[in-house]
């Protein structure tokens, strides 16, 4: 456990310094699988507890720590103590052992003292925490303010789901196998699942992808049920020319191709993310044109042929998928919303002229904030009278899906 706590502390310190969780986890790739998995679990769970561990440390430390990894180690150890109280002695012992590997062991005594003080003061600390908004709800204060304003009747449910581990949803590749047959394969492998939506299954417990029957052969993909609504709403038809403008990592790209024989162009602005699209297409035995490009700079990539359908799954605050990406709680700032809104507007205005008359564009975000969703589309429709909103769908986080917003737009013929 000491080694996994040490690894988790390095990941947490990197995220709190500004790295994404994916970037922070990358150096763990060469570690042994058990230690890597334990460290990843601790990192995810600790980040979901935004504000909670920090609240405890403010009361347990006489002054702020000068060593970021030691503070991160304490946060990970506090998570372990809360989630596994029956192993308190072991957790404290192993956290001290991990501290011995940091700063020449200078903080071993401090780590031991802080964790033992927490155990002695736990009830009083948890009682005091109820008066601290961030610690109680485990979200930044500005985020909570926006949720209360936008969802006065459901903000607490949103927060509750945002603090939980996400469900593991499978999208069955119906070009290769039907949902019932794949469910039978899961059952034969000892995995329990139930249907969710038209082509997906919710696993009773998460498993590694190599434990999924036929995953490597492309029979199934992991994709949230809410994210699957994108391809279902755009509903491509055979022979159509379709653009997926912000396509990485390729889940929606592949779903579109599974639904119909289409000519699809997938774009993304980062080379590493383009490779992920290509990897997904290869695994699922699907074909599309994939290009490294900024979708706003149409002169760089568009051949002049209009599209029948466009998916604009735009960059956003990702506030609806925070349980899947808990680092967002640490990385996002309220000022980021204005930047995302500006970028979304640029993408909409750049892509709309590429759509055929009578064609459809699906605007999609995984945000819960109105500025990025309905307000963005309302402003777009005011600018472009030839655009008509056919469907608007808001999904709030719940057991079966994360939070998403969709607006299906049609260009006047």
N, C-alpha and C positions, 0 to 999 in steps of 0.2 A: 504493500500500500504506500510506503514511503516514496517509492520511485514514481508511482502514478500521481501522487500529490505534488511532487516536484515538477513533473511534466505539466500538470494542470495549472500550477502557479505560473509557469512560463507563458502558457497560452493566455491566461487571464490578464497577466501584466501587459502582454502585447496588445490585447483588445482594448484595455483601459487606456493604453497609450495611443490608440487610434487605428490599429490594424483591424481588418475584418476577421471574423472567426475562421473563415476558410484560409486566409493567409496565415493566421496564427497557428492553425493546426497542421499546416503543410510540413513543418520540420519534424513532426512526429511520424512521418511516413516510414522511416527506417527503424522505428522501435518495434519491439516484440508485440504481437497482436493483443495479448491480455492487458499489458500495461497501457498500450495506446487506447484501447477501448475504455478502460477505467478512467484514464485521464480525460478522454473526450466526454464521458458521462459527467464527470465532476465539473468540467468547464461549462458545458451546456446548462446544467442544473444551477450552478452558481450564478451564471449570467441571467437566468430567468428570475432569480431572486433580487433583481435590481433594488438597491436601497436598503434591503433588509440586513445583510451582513455589514454594510457600511454603517448603518445605525448602531449596531452592536459595538463595532470597533470604536466609534466616536466616544462611547461610554466606557470602554474597557482600556483605552490607551490614554496615557497622560498627555501625549503629544503625537503629532502625525509622524508616521514612519518615514525615514529617508531612503528606504529600500522598497521599490515597487513590487518585487517578486515575493518578499516576505509578507507584505500586506496581502497580496493575492493568495499566498499560501494560507494565511489566516482565514480568508473568505472561503476558500475551498474546504478547509477543515471545519469551519462553522457549519457549512452545508452538511458535511458528513455527520457531525454531532447531532444536528436536528433530524436528519433523515434516518439515522441508524443509532438512536440513543443507547441501544443495548450493547453497542461496541465502543462506548465512550473511552474506556481506558486504552483500547488499541488505537483509536483515532488520535488521541493526544500523543501517545508514544510514537506513532508513525509520523505525525506532523513534526515532532521534535527531531526525529531522524532526518526528515527532509530538510529542516532548517539547518542541520549540520552541514549540508552541502551548499549552503548559500553564505556569501560574505564571510567565509572562513569560520562559520559556526557562531558568529558573534551574536546571533539573535535566538539561539536555542532556548535560553532561559526566558526570554520575553515571550516566545511562542508558547512555551509550557505554562507560564503564568497567566497569559491572556485566556487560553483555552480552559484552564482550570477555574479561573474567575468566572468565565461564562457559565460553566456548569453549576457553580455555586449561586450565581445571580440570575439564572435563566428565567424563572417565573417573573421576577421584577422587571427584567429587560423586555420580555415579551408583553407585559402589561403596559409599560411605557411606550412601546412601539405603536400601540393602537392610536396614539395621538399624533403620529407622524405619517402624513399622507403618502409620501413616496415609499417608506418602508412597509406600511400596511398593505398597499396595493401593488407594490413592486413595479412601478412605472414612474418615469420622470414627471415632475409636477406639471410642466407645460402640456404634456401629453394627456394627463388626467383632466386638465382643464378643458381641453378640446373635446375629449370624449364626453364629458358631462354636458357640454354645450350642444354637441351634435346628437347625442343619444341619451337624453335625460332619463328615459325609462329603462334603458338596457346597458348603460355604460359599465355597471358592475359585472354583468354577465360577460361582456367583452373582455374586461380585465381578468376575470377568473379564467377564461379559456386561454387568454394570452400568457398566463403563468404556468400552464400545464404542458406536458410533453404532447407533441402532435400525434394524430392517428397515422397509421401506415396504410395508405390507400393504394391499391393496385389498379392500373388500367389495362384491361385485357386487349390484346391485339386481335381484333375480330377478323382480320384478314387471314389469320393463322389458326385461330381456335375460338370456339364459342365460350361465353362466360360460364355456362353450366359445366362444360367439360373441364375448363381450367379449375373451377371450384372443386371438382372431383379429384383433380391431381393434388390440390392443396390438402384435401382431406386424407388422401393416401399417404401424404408426407407428414401427417400428424399436425397440420396447421388448420386452425379454426378461422373461418372468414364468413362474412355475410354480405349480400349484395348492397351496393350503394349506387344509385343512379342506373344509367342504361348499360354501362360497360365496365363497371368497377366493383371491387371487392374490398371490404375493410377487414384487415387482419385483427384478430383478438389481441395479439401481441406482436410487437415489432421483431423482425428477424434480419439477419444479414442477407444481402442480395444473393449471395451464393447459396443460401438456403431455400431460395424460391425455385420451384420446378420450372425449367425452361427459360429462366431469365437470360442466360447467356445466348440462347437461341432466338431471342426476340419475341417470345410468346406473351410477355407482360412487361409493363413499365411501372415505376413508382411515380405517382402524380396525384396531388390532392384533388378531391372530388370537385372543389370549387374551381380549380384551375382547368379542369376538364370541360367546364361550361363554355370556355372560349371557342373551341372547335365546334361544339354542339350549336352554339348560337350563330356562328358565321356560316355553318352548314354548307360547305363547298359542294359543288356538283361536278360530275365527271366532265373533263375537258376544259374546265375553267383555268384561267391564269390567276394565280394567287400570290400575294406578297406577304411574308411574315417579316415585318420591318425591324423588330428588336427581338431576335429569335432565340438567343442563347438562354438556357442550355439546350433547347431543342425539344422540350416536352410537348409544347403546343404545335410546333412544326410537325413532329411525327404523328401526333393525333390527327391533324388535318389530312395527312397523307394516308392514314389508316381509314379515314371515312370515305375517301373518293379518289379516283384516278385523276389527278390534277397536275398542272405544270406549276411548280412552286419555286419561288425565289426566297431564300432566307438570308437575312443580313444581320451582322452584328459589328460593333465598333472595336471590339477587342480580339486580338488574334487567339489568345488562349480560350476564349469563349466560343470562337468559331470552331475550334478543334472539338469542343464538347458537342456542338451540333453535329459535326461530321461523325463523331464516335457513336452518337445515338442513332443516326441514320444507318450506319453500318451494322450495328447490333440488331436493329429491327428489319434489316434488309429492305430499306426504303430508299427512294431516289429523289433528290432535289438539287437545285443549284444553290450553292452556299458561297457567300461573298463577304469579305472583310470591307465594311463600308459604314460611313455615317449616313443613316437614312435621310437626314436633312439635306445633304449635299447630293441632290439627285443627278446633277450633271456628271458626277463621278461614276455612276453605276447604272442609270436608267437608259434603256435602249429605245425609248420612245413609244413602246407598245403599252397601251393602257391595261390595267388589271381589272378583272371581274370582281375581285374581293381583296381586301387588305385587312390584315390583323395588325393593329397598332397597340402592342402590349408595352406601354411606355414606361420609362424609368419613373420611380415614385418613391415615396417615403417608406414603403413596405410595411406600414403600420398594421396591416391586416394579417401578416404572416410572422408576427414577432415570436410566436411560440416555436416556429421552425428556425428562426434566425434571431436568437435572443441578444446577440451582439448589437442589434439595432437600437436597443434601449440605451446603450452607452455611446453609440456612434452618431445617432441623429441629433440635430439641434432644431429648434423651432424655426430658425432662420432658413433652414434647408427647404422648407415648404415653398417659399417664394421662388427659390431657384428651380425646384422641380416643376412648378406651375409654368414658369417661363419656357423651360425645355419642352414640356408637353405641348404647349401652344405652338412652338416652332415645328414640332414633328407633325402635328395635325395639319398645319398650314402647308407644309412641304409635301405631304403625301396626298392630300385631297385632289390636286390637279391630275394625279396619276391614275385616278379611278375612272372607269367608264361611266357614261351616262346610264343610269339604272343599276350601277354597281353598288356594293355594300362595303362599308368599313366598320370594323368592330374596334372601338376604343376600350382598352382594358387597363385596369390598375389592380394592385393588391394593397390599396390604401383604404383607410376608413375616413379620411379627412375630406370634407366637402369641396375645398378649393381645388383638389386634384380630380374630383369626380364630377358631380352634377353641375357645380358652378363652372368648371372648365368647359363642359359640353354646352351649357346654356350660352356662354360667351361665344363659343364657336358657331352655334346656330344663329346668333345675332349677326355675326360677321358674314355668314354665308347662307343667304336665304334659299339657295338651291339644295341645301342639306336638310334631310328630314329624319327625325329620331323615330325608329321603328320599335325598339325595345330598350328599356332601361331596367337593369337588374342589380340589386344590392344584396350582397351576401355578408352577413355578420358572422364572426367566428362562432362555431359550435362544435359539437362532437365530431360531426362527419366532414367538416370542411373549414378552411381558413376564411379570412375576410377578403372579398373582391368586389369590384364595381365593373359593370359592363354597360356600354351604350352602343347599340347597333344603329348605324346611320346609313341612309340611302341617298344617292345623288339623283336629282331629278333627271328624267329622261329627256 
